[in-house]
Amino acid sequence: MTKNMGTVDRVIRIAAAVAVVALYAVGQISGTVAIILGVISAAFILTSLIGFCPAYPILGINTCGKQNQQTPGIVKR
Protein backbone atom coordinates (compact mmCIF):
# COMPACT_ATOMS: atom_id res chain seq x y z
CA MET A 1 0.00 0.00 0.00
CA THR A 2 1.57 3.27 -1.14
CA LYS A 3 1.13 6.24 1.16
CA ASN A 4 -1.03 8.96 -0.35
CA MET A 5 -1.35 11.41 2.55
CA GLY A 6 1.09 14.22 3.25
CA THR A 7 2.06 15.51 6.68
CA VAL A 8 -0.24 18.54 6.58
CA ASP A 9 -3.19 16.37 5.59
CA ARG A 10 -2.48 13.96 8.43
CA VAL A 11 -2.13 16.74 11.02
CA ILE A 12 -5.41 18.34 9.92
CA ARG A 13 -7.24 15.01 10.21
CA ILE A 14 -5.86 14.36 13.69
CA ALA A 15 -6.74 17.90 14.79
CA ALA A 16 -10.31 17.44 13.52
CA ALA A 17 -10.59 14.15 15.42
CA VAL A 18 -9.29 15.76 18.61
CA ALA A 19 -11.80 18.60 18.18
CA VAL A 20 -14.66 16.09 17.94
CA VAL A 21 -13.46 14.31 21.08
CA ALA A 22 -13.23 17.67 22.89
CA LEU A 23 -16.76 18.63 21.80
CA TYR A 24 -18.06 15.29 23.06
CA ALA A 25 -16.15 15.66 26.35
CA VAL A 26 -17.70 19.05 27.12
CA GLY A 27 -21.17 17.90 26.11
CA GLN A 28 -21.59 19.96 22.95
CA ILE A 29 -22.44 16.92 20.84
CA SER A 30 -24.39 13.83 21.83
CA GLY A 31 -26.61 11.09 20.49
CA THR A 32 -26.56 10.13 16.84
CA VAL A 33 -24.41 13.10 15.84
CA ALA A 34 -21.76 12.09 18.38
CA ILE A 35 -21.75 8.51 17.11
CA ILE A 36 -21.42 9.54 13.46
CA LEU A 37 -18.68 12.07 14.20
CA GLY A 38 -16.95 9.53 16.43
CA VAL A 39 -16.81 6.97 13.62
CA ILE A 40 -15.51 9.59 11.19
CA SER A 41 -12.91 10.69 13.77
CA ALA A 42 -11.77 7.09 14.26
CA ALA A 43 -11.36 6.74 10.49
CA PHE A 44 -9.40 10.01 10.39
CA ILE A 45 -7.03 8.81 13.11
CA LEU A 46 -6.56 5.38 11.52
CA THR A 47 -5.87 6.76 8.05
CA SER A 48 -3.51 9.39 9.49
CA LEU A 49 -1.50 6.77 11.35
CA ILE A 50 -1.07 4.53 8.30
CA GLY A 51 -0.74 7.43 5.83
CA PHE A 52 -3.22 5.99 3.35
CA CYS A 53 -6.78 7.09 2.58
CA PRO A 54 -8.77 4.54 0.55
CA ALA A 55 -10.93 7.28 -0.97
CA TYR A 56 -7.98 9.19 -2.43
CA PRO A 57 -7.15 6.76 -5.27
CA ILE A 58 -10.80 6.71 -6.31
CA LEU A 59 -10.86 10.51 -6.38
CA GLY A 60 -7.37 10.79 -7.92
CA ILE A 61 -5.93 12.64 -4.91
CA ASN A 62 -2.40 12.32 -3.52
CA THR A 63 -1.23 14.84 -0.92
CA CYS A 64 2.19 13.18 -0.43
CA GLY A 65 3.88 15.40 -2.95
CA LYS A 66 6.97 14.03 -4.68
CA GLN A 67 7.72 11.23 -2.18
CA ASN A 68 5.98 8.49 -4.12
CA GLN A 69 6.94 9.50 -7.63
CA GLN A 70 9.08 7.15 -9.65
CA THR A 71 12.84 7.61 -9.33
CA PRO A 72 14.46 8.59 -12.65
CA GLY A 73 16.24 5.68 -14.27
CA ILE A 74 14.18 3.02 -12.51
CA VAL A 75 11.45 1.44 -14.57
CA LYS A 76 8.52 -0.12 -12.73
CA ARG A 77 6.92 -3.06 -14.45
C-alpha positions as CSV (number, residue, x, y, z in Angstrom):
1,M,0.0,0.0,0.0
2,T,1.6,3.3,-1.1
3,K,1.1,6.2,1.2
4,N,-1.0,9.0,-0.4
5,M,-1.3,11.4,2.5
6,G,1.1,14.2,3.2
7,T,2.1,15.5,6.7
8,V,-0.2,18.5,6.6
9,D,-3.2,16.4,5.6
10,R,-2.5,14.0,8.4
11,V,-2.1,16.7,11.0
12,I,-5.4,18.3,9.9
13,R,-7.2,15.0,10.2
14,I,-5.9,14.4,13.7
15,A,-6.7,17.9,14.8
16,A,-10.3,17.4,13.5
17,A,-10.6,14.1,15.4
18,V,-9.3,15.8,18.6
19,A,-11.8,18.6,18.2
20,V,-14.7,16.1,17.9
21,V,-13.5,14.3,21.1
22,A,-13.2,17.7,22.9
23,L,-16.8,18.6,21.8
24,Y,-18.1,15.3,23.1
25,A,-16.2,15.7,26.4
26,V,-17.7,19.0,27.1
27,G,-21.2,17.9,26.1
28,Q,-21.6,20.0,23.0
29,I,-22.4,16.9,20.8
30,S,-24.4,13.8,21.8
31,G,-26.6,11.1,20.5
32,T,-26.6,10.1,16.8
33,V,-24.4,13.1,15.8
34,A,-21.8,12.1,18.4
35,I,-21.7,8.5,17.1
36,I,-21.4,9.5,13.5
37,L,-18.7,12.1,14.2
38,G,-16.9,9.5,16.4
39,V,-16.8,7.0,13.6
40,I,-15.5,9.6,11.2
41,S,-12.9,10.7,13.8
42,A,-11.8,7.1,14.3
43,A,-11.4,6.7,10.5
44,F,-9.4,10.0,10.4
45,I,-7.0,8.8,13.1
46,L,-6.6,5.4,11.5
47,T,-5.9,6.8,8.1
48,S,-3.5,9.4,9.5
49,L,-1.5,6.8,11.4
50,I,-1.1,4.5,8.3
51,G,-0.7,7.4,5.8
52,F,-3.2,6.0,3.4
53,C,-6.8,7.1,2.6
54,P,-8.8,4.5,0.6
55,A,-10.9,7.3,-1.0
56,Y,-8.0,9.2,-2.4
57,P,-7.1,6.8,-5.3
58,I,-10.8,6.7,-6.3
59,L,-10.9,10.5,-6.4
60,G,-7.4,10.8,-7.9
61,I,-5.9,12.6,-4.9
62,N,-2.4,12.3,-3.5
63,T,-1.2,14.8,-0.9
64,C,2.2,13.2,-0.4
65,G,3.9,15.4,-2.9
66,K,7.0,14.0,-4.7
67,Q,7.7,11.2,-2.2
68,N,6.0,8.5,-4.1
69,Q,6.9,9.5,-7.6
70,Q,9.1,7.2,-9.7
71,T,12.8,7.6,-9.3
72,P,14.5,8.6,-12.7
73,G,16.2,5.7,-14.3
74,I,14.2,3.0,-12.5
75,V,11.5,1.4,-14.6
76,K,8.5,-0.1,-12.7
77,R,6.9,-3.1,-14.5
